[in-house]
């Protein structure tokens, strides 16, 4: 089953101001999520939103061309430009976000409008937003979108529920939940979350082996694995394949 992942950058002024305040952290997380999605999904970007994000943040005196270049390299040449051959309607139909928390609607940015239209036209495929815009509603696991037009009495119709993730761990869970990828520490049939934290990430215990696992929060491209007594066993890739040759003798996890 095809998977379509849409990169949603901040676009409102207040959101961009907060984004600029911790630019390195935000941009690094975006790159990590994009790289995690690439093997399994077709990526969609809006070059206009990247330009808006760049120009507004640089107007605040924050220069980050190197970070934008990292994002472009992570996205690669295979990403779809939503401005090229879009599916969203351009006949006077508008797309709106429903904010239940304040009973308000706002125009949906083009990346959300495109995602919603694609989801309506090809409902049998999988869609996920890689959401980095704090201003969008987050009270539920999806962004509700509807479309309307004065000249179309059949509208508005039903809402389109666009699911979203905000970091690499949430993406891994979404991929596993939708059977795109088979491994996730949040698979409760295999792992149990403990009260321990390592490198700022939760430690999980494997039910069958009692091994302890946590995401390497420095590189975010592998898991560290320890036996039931806390001795380092090795590293596992993001597919959960353990490489014991990378065990560090003497390394222990504090439990």
C-alpha positions as CSV (number, residue, x, y, z in Angstrom):
1,X,0.0,0.0,0.0
2,X,1.4,3.4,-1.0
3,X,2.3,5.8,1.8
4,X,2.3,9.6,1.3
5,X,4.1,11.9,3.8
6,X,3.7,15.7,3.7
7,X,6.3,18.1,5.3
8,X,4.4,20.9,7.1
9,X,6.7,23.7,8.2
10,X,5.6,26.7,10.4
11,X,3.9,29.4,8.4
12,X,2.4,31.9,10.9
13,X,4.5,34.7,12.4
14,X,4.2,33.7,16.0
15,X,4.9,30.1,15.2
16,X,8.0,31.1,13.2
17,X,9.2,33.3,16.0
18,X,9.1,30.3,18.4
19,X,10.7,28.1,15.7
20,X,13.6,30.6,15.3
21,X,14.2,30.6,19.0
22,X,15.4,27.0,19.0
23,X,16.3,26.7,15.3
24,X,19.0,24.0,15.5
25,X,16.8,21.7,17.6
26,X,13.8,22.1,15.3
27,X,15.6,21.8,12.0
28,X,17.6,18.8,13.2
29,X,14.3,17.0,14.2
30,X,12.8,17.8,10.8
31,X,15.7,16.3,9.0
32,X,15.6,13.2,11.3
33,X,11.9,12.7,10.6
34,X,12.3,13.2,6.9
35,X,15.1,10.7,6.7
36,X,13.1,8.2,8.8
37,X,10.1,8.5,6.4
38,X,12.0,8.3,3.1
39,X,12.5,4.5,2.9
40,X,8.8,3.8,3.3
41,X,6.9,6.9,1.9
42,X,6.6,9.3,-1.0
43,X,7.5,12.7,0.4
44,X,5.7,15.9,-0.5
45,X,7.0,19.4,0.0
46,X,5.8,22.9,-0.8
47,X,8.9,24.9,-2.0
48,X,6.9,28.1,-1.4
49,X,6.5,27.3,2.3
50,X,10.2,26.7,2.5
51,X,10.9,30.1,1.0
52,X,8.4,31.8,3.3
53,X,9.9,30.1,6.3
54,X,13.4,31.1,5.2
55,X,12.7,34.7,4.5
56,X,10.7,35.4,7.6
57,X,13.2,33.8,9.9
58,X,16.1,35.6,8.2
59,X,14.1,38.9,8.7
60,X,14.4,38.1,12.5
61,X,18.1,38.1,12.1
62,X,18.5,34.3,12.2
63,X,20.6,32.9,9.3
64,X,20.1,29.2,8.6
65,X,20.9,28.5,5.0
66,X,23.0,25.5,6.1
67,X,20.0,24.0,7.8
68,X,17.7,24.5,4.8
69,X,20.4,22.9,2.7
70,X,20.4,19.9,5.1
71,X,16.6,19.7,4.7
72,X,16.8,19.8,0.9
73,X,19.5,17.1,0.9
74,X,17.4,15.0,3.2
75,X,14.3,15.4,1.1
76,X,16.3,14.6,-2.1
77,X,15.3,14.7,-5.7
78,X,12.5,12.2,-5.4
79,X,10.2,14.4,-3.3
80,X,7.0,15.6,-5.0
81,X,6.5,19.4,-5.4
82,X,2.9,20.0,-4.6
83,X,2.9,23.1,-6.9
84,X,3.6,20.8,-9.9
85,X,0.4,19.0,-11.2
86,X,-1.6,19.6,-8.0
87,X,-4.8,17.7,-7.2
88,X,-6.3,20.4,-5.0
89,X,-9.1,22.3,-6.7
90,X,-8.5,25.7,-8.2
91,X,-12.1,26.5,-9.3
92,X,-12.9,28.8,-6.4
93,X,-13.0,25.9,-3.9
94,X,-11.3,26.7,-0.6
95,X,-9.9,24.4,2.1
96,X,-10.3,25.1,5.8
97,X,-8.9,23.9,9.1
98,X,-11.5,23.3,11.9
99,X,-10.2,24.4,15.3
100,X,-12.5,22.7,17.8
101,X,-10.7,24.2,20.8
102,X,-11.7,27.7,19.9
103,X,-14.6,27.1,17.5
104,X,-12.9,28.7,14.6
105,X,-11.9,28.0,11.0
106,X,-8.8,29.1,9.1
107,X,-7.6,28.7,5.6
108,X,-5.6,25.6,5.2
109,X,-2.1,26.2,3.7
110,X,-1.5,24.6,0.3
111,X,0.4,21.6,1.7
112,X,-2.7,20.6,3.9
113,X,-5.1,21.3,1.1
114,X,-3.1,19.0,-1.2
115,X,-2.9,16.3,1.4
116,X,-6.7,16.5,2.0
117,X,-7.6,16.4,-1.7
118,X,-5.3,13.4,-2.3
119,X,-6.7,11.6,0.6
120,X,-10.2,12.1,-0.7
121,X,-9.4,11.1,-4.2
122,X,-7.3,8.1,-3.3
123,X,-8.8,7.0,0.0
124,X,-7.3,3.4,-0.1
125,X,-3.8,4.7,0.4
126,X,-2.0,5.9,3.6
127,X,-1.4,9.6,4.4
128,X,0.5,11.3,7.3
129,X,1.6,14.8,8.0
130,X,5.1,15.4,9.4
131,X,3.9,18.4,11.4
132,X,6.2,21.1,12.7
133,X,3.7,24.0,12.8
134,X,2.8,24.5,16.4
135,X,-0.1,26.8,15.5
136,X,-2.1,23.9,14.0
137,X,-4.6,22.1,16.2
138,X,-3.1,19.2,18.2
139,X,-5.8,18.1,20.6
140,X,-6.5,15.0,18.5
141,X,-4.4,12.6,16.4
142,X,-5.5,14.3,13.2
143,X,-6.0,17.7,11.6
144,X,-9.7,18.1,10.4
145,X,-10.0,19.7,7.0
146,X,-13.1,20.6,5.0
147,X,-13.7,22.3,1.7
148,X,-16.3,24.8,0.7
149,X,-17.4,27.0,-2.2
150,X,-20.3,29.4,-2.8
151,X,-21.1,27.9,-6.2
152,X,-21.1,24.2,-5.0
153,X,-24.3,23.5,-3.0
154,X,-23.1,20.0,-2.2
155,X,-20.3,21.5,-0.1
156,X,-19.2,21.5,2.7
157,X,-19.2,17.7,2.8
158,X,-17.5,15.4,5.3
159,X,-14.3,16.3,7.1
160,X,-11.0,14.8,6.0
161,X,-9.0,13.6,9.0
162,X,-5.2,14.0,8.3
163,X,-3.1,12.1,10.8
164,X,0.1,13.6,11.9
165,X,3.4,12.9,13.7
166,X,5.8,15.4,15.3
167,X,9.0,13.5,15.9
168,X,10.8,10.3,14.8
169,X,9.4,8.2,17.6
170,X,5.8,9.1,16.7
171,X,6.6,8.3,13.0
172,X,7.9,4.9,13.9
173,X,4.8,4.2,15.9
174,X,2.5,5.4,13.1
175,X,4.4,3.2,10.5
176,X,4.2,0.1,12.8
177,X,0.5,0.8,13.6
178,X,-0.4,1.0,9.9
179,X,1.7,-2.1,9.1
180,X,4.1,-0.1,7.0
181,X,7.0,-1.0,9.2
182,X,7.0,-3.9,11.6
183,X,9.1,-2.6,14.4
184,X,8.4,0.0,17.1
185,X,9.3,0.2,20.8
186,X,5.7,1.3,21.3
187,X,4.4,-2.1,20.2
188,X,2.8,-3.0,23.5
189,X,2.6,-6.7,22.5
190,X,6.4,-6.8,22.5
191,X,7.6,-4.0,24.8
192,X,6.6,-2.4,28.1
193,X,7.6,1.2,28.8
194,X,9.5,1.5,32.1
195,X,9.9,4.5,34.3
196,X,13.6,4.9,33.4
197,X,14.9,7.5,31.0
198,X,18.2,7.4,29.1
199,X,19.5,10.3,27.0
200,X,16.1,12.0,27.4
201,X,14.2,9.0,25.9
202,X,12.1,6.4,27.6
203,X,13.6,3.0,28.2
204,X,11.5,0.0,27.1
205,X,11.7,-3.6,28.3
206,X,11.2,-6.4,25.9
207,X,8.6,-8.8,27.4
208,X,10.1,-12.1,26.1
209,X,13.8,-11.5,26.7
210,X,13.7,-8.8,29.5
211,X,16.2,-6.8,27.4
212,X,16.2,-3.0,27.8
213,X,16.0,-0.8,24.7
214,X,16.1,3.0,24.1
215,X,16.6,5.2,21.1
216,X,20.1,6.7,20.8
217,X,19.0,10.3,21.2
218,X,22.3,11.7,19.9
219,X,22.2,10.2,16.4
220,X,18.6,8.9,16.4
221,X,19.4,6.3,13.8
222,X,19.7,3.2,16.1
223,X,18.6,1.7,19.4
224,X,20.9,0.8,22.3
225,X,20.1,-2.6,23.8
226,X,21.0,-4.0,27.2
227,X,20.4,-7.4,28.8
228,X,18.1,-7.9,31.8
229,X,21.0,-7.0,34.2
230,X,21.7,-3.7,32.4
231,X,24.9,-4.9,30.5
232,X,25.2,-3.5,27.0
233,X,24.4,-6.1,24.3
234,X,24.9,-4.0,21.2
235,X,23.0,-1.7,18.8
236,X,19.8,-2.3,16.8
237,X,18.9,-0.5,13.6
238,X,15.5,1.2,13.2
239,X,14.1,-2.1,12.0
240,X,14.9,-3.7,15.3
241,X,17.8,-5.9,14.0
242,X,20.3,-6.4,16.9
243,X,24.0,-6.2,16.0
244,X,25.9,-7.7,18.9
245,X,29.3,-6.9,17.4
246,X,28.7,-3.3,18.5
247,X,28.4,-4.2,22.2
248,X,30.5,-2.0,24.5
249,X,32.2,-4.1,27.2
250,X,31.7,-2.6,30.6
251,X,28.9,-0.3,29.6
252,X,25.9,-0.4,31.9
253,X,22.5,1.2,32.0
254,X,21.4,2.6,35.4
255,X,18.2,0.9,36.4
